[in-house]
Amino acid sequence: MTTRPLAAIILAAGQGTRMKSEKHKVLHPIAGKPMLHHLLDTVDSIGVERTVIVVGARREQIEASVADRDVAIAVQEDQLGTGHAVAQAHDALKGFAGDVLILYGDVPMVSAHTMQEMIFRLNNGSEPRAVVLGFRPDNAGAYGRIIADDRGEIEKMVEFKDANEAERAVNLCNSGLMAA
């Protein structure tokens, strides 16, 4: 993979209003354990040195759930978007020099292999500044799109609502998972 240190930022600050539950959405179980714990187990398995969970609403539930784990908690008080959420991990990563995976707490089944491939791509070949995990569904629907050149280098990422007709015709979709 790489000899560079590796950290993970797990975003879990969302309201989870569509869940219609008092339980935080990342704590709903799949296959016998909370979604967040599946993701944490995978992150641990690939040798991540620092893990930061960005929390917001119902943060006390997440804090209690991970009390026995070696993770840092960062708080996103105001919901100002994904980029803002990632920025909240800054203090918890102070002094860290290496690669960072950016993951979603409610996307628990990302494999260790996928995470490792993202880090490999980050550090090999053209050595991009960031790697964004894309996917090509049968029906791209309202997913955000990744506009890339023939070499696979990203020219633009655009939300469906902001995309023009040509961009909406692209079937390479943005998962939101990144390595930088």
C-alpha positions as CSV (number, residue, x, y, z in Angstrom):
1,M,0.0,0.0,0.0
2,T,2.1,2.9,1.3
3,T,4.5,3.6,4.2
4,R,2.9,7.0,4.8
5,P,0.8,7.4,8.0
6,L,-2.9,7.0,7.5
7,A,-5.8,8.7,9.2
8,A,-9.6,8.5,8.8
9,I,-12.3,11.2,9.1
10,I,-15.7,9.6,9.6
11,L,-18.6,12.0,9.0
12,A,-21.5,11.4,11.4
13,A,-22.9,14.9,12.1
14,G,-26.1,14.6,10.0
15,Q,-29.5,15.0,11.5
16,G,-30.8,11.6,10.2
17,T,-34.3,13.0,9.9
18,R,-35.3,10.5,7.3
19,M,-34.7,7.6,9.7
20,K,-37.6,8.8,11.9
21,S,-35.8,7.4,15.0
22,E,-34.5,8.8,18.2
23,K,-31.4,6.6,17.6
24,H,-28.6,8.3,15.7
25,K,-28.6,6.9,12.1
26,V,-25.0,5.6,12.2
27,L,-25.9,3.5,15.3
28,H,-28.7,1.6,13.6
29,P,-27.6,-2.1,13.3
30,I,-26.8,-4.0,10.2
31,A,-25.8,-7.6,10.5
32,G,-25.8,-7.4,14.3
33,K,-23.8,-4.3,15.0
34,P,-24.1,-0.5,14.4
35,M,-23.2,0.8,11.0
36,L,-20.5,3.0,12.5
37,H,-18.8,0.0,14.1
38,H,-18.6,-1.9,10.8
39,L,-16.8,1.0,9.4
40,L,-14.5,1.5,12.4
41,D,-13.6,-2.2,12.3
42,T,-12.6,-1.9,8.6
43,V,-10.6,1.3,9.3
44,D,-8.8,-0.5,12.1
45,S,-8.0,-3.5,9.9
46,I,-6.0,-1.4,7.4
47,G,-3.8,0.2,10.0
48,V,-5.2,3.7,10.4
49,E,-3.2,5.6,13.0
50,R,-5.8,8.2,13.8
51,T,-9.5,8.2,13.5
52,V,-11.7,11.2,13.9
53,I,-15.5,11.0,14.1
54,V,-17.2,14.3,13.3
55,V,-20.4,14.5,15.2
56,G,-23.3,16.9,15.6
57,A,-26.9,16.1,16.5
58,R,-27.2,13.3,19.1
59,R,-23.5,13.2,19.6
60,E,-23.8,11.9,23.1
61,Q,-25.1,8.6,21.6
62,I,-22.1,8.3,19.3
63,E,-19.7,9.2,22.1
64,A,-21.1,6.5,24.3
65,S,-21.0,4.0,21.5
66,V,-17.3,4.5,20.9
67,A,-16.1,5.2,24.4
68,D,-14.0,2.0,24.4
69,R,-12.3,2.8,21.1
70,D,-9.3,4.9,20.3
71,V,-11.0,7.6,18.3
72,A,-11.1,11.4,18.6
73,I,-14.4,13.2,18.5
74,A,-14.8,16.5,16.6
75,V,-18.0,18.5,16.8
76,Q,-19.7,20.3,13.9
77,E,-22.1,22.7,15.7
78,D,-23.6,24.2,12.6
79,Q,-24.5,22.1,9.6
80,L,-22.6,24.0,6.9
81,G,-21.9,21.1,4.5
82,T,-19.5,18.3,4.0
83,G,-16.4,20.4,3.5
84,H,-17.1,22.2,6.7
85,A,-17.7,18.9,8.5
86,V,-14.3,17.7,7.3
87,A,-12.6,20.9,8.5
88,Q,-13.9,20.2,12.0
89,A,-11.3,17.4,12.2
90,H,-8.4,19.8,11.9
91,D,-7.6,20.2,15.6
92,A,-7.8,16.4,16.2
93,L,-5.3,15.8,13.3
94,K,-2.9,18.6,14.5
95,G,0.7,17.3,13.9
96,F,-0.5,14.5,11.6
97,A,1.4,14.3,8.3
98,G,0.1,11.6,6.0
99,D,-2.9,10.4,4.0
100,V,-6.5,10.9,5.1
101,L,-9.5,8.8,4.2
102,I,-12.8,10.7,4.3
103,L,-15.7,8.3,4.9
104,Y,-19.4,8.5,5.9
105,G,-20.6,6.8,9.1
106,D,-23.8,5.7,7.3
107,V,-21.9,4.0,4.5
108,P,-20.6,1.0,6.5
109,M,-19.8,-1.7,4.0
110,V,-16.8,0.0,2.2
111,S,-14.3,-2.8,2.0
112,A,-10.8,-2.7,3.3
113,H,-9.7,-3.5,-0.3
114,T,-11.5,-0.4,-1.6
115,M,-10.0,1.8,1.0
116,Q,-6.5,0.4,0.3
117,E,-7.0,0.9,-3.5
118,M,-7.9,4.6,-2.9
119,I,-4.7,5.1,-0.9
120,F,-2.7,3.2,-3.5
121,R,-4.0,5.4,-6.3
122,L,-3.3,8.5,-4.2
123,N,0.4,7.5,-3.9
124,N,1.1,6.0,-7.3
125,G,0.9,6.9,-10.9
126,S,0.2,10.6,-11.4
127,E,0.0,11.1,-7.6
128,P,-3.2,13.2,-7.6
129,R,-4.0,15.6,-4.7
130,A,-7.1,13.7,-4.0
131,V,-8.9,10.5,-5.0
132,V,-12.7,10.4,-5.2
133,L,-14.5,7.1,-5.3
134,G,-16.9,7.0,-8.2
135,F,-19.4,4.5,-9.4
136,R,-21.5,3.8,-12.5
137,P,-25.0,2.6,-11.6
138,D,-27.5,1.3,-14.1
139,N,-29.6,4.4,-13.4
140,A,-27.6,7.4,-12.3
141,G,-30.7,9.2,-11.1
142,A,-30.1,12.3,-9.0
143,Y,-26.6,11.3,-7.8
144,G,-23.9,14.0,-8.1
145,R,-21.7,13.5,-11.2
146,I,-18.0,13.3,-11.7
147,I,-16.8,14.9,-14.9
148,A,-13.4,13.3,-15.8
149,D,-11.1,13.4,-18.8
150,D,-9.9,10.4,-20.8
151,R,-7.2,9.7,-18.2
152,G,-9.8,9.6,-15.4
153,E,-8.6,12.9,-13.9
154,I,-11.4,14.9,-12.4
155,E,-12.3,18.1,-14.1
156,K,-15.4,18.9,-12.2
157,M,-17.8,17.4,-9.7
158,V,-21.4,18.7,-9.8
159,E,-24.5,18.0,-7.8
160,F,-27.4,16.8,-10.0
161,K,-29.5,19.8,-9.2
162,D,-26.7,22.1,-10.5
163,A,-25.7,19.9,-13.5
164,N,-26.5,20.9,-17.1
165,E,-28.0,18.4,-19.6
166,A,-24.6,17.2,-20.8
167,E,-23.4,16.7,-17.3
168,R,-26.5,14.8,-16.3
169,A,-25.9,12.4,-19.2
170,V,-22.6,11.3,-17.5
171,N,-23.0,8.1,-15.6
172,L,-19.9,8.4,-13.4
173,C,-21.4,9.3,-10.0
174,N,-19.8,10.7,-6.8
175,S,-19.8,8.4,-3.8
176,G,-18.4,11.2,-1.6
177,L,-15.7,9.0,-0.3
178,M,-12.2,10.4,-0.7
179,A,-8.5,10.0,0.0
180,A,-6.3,13.0,0.2
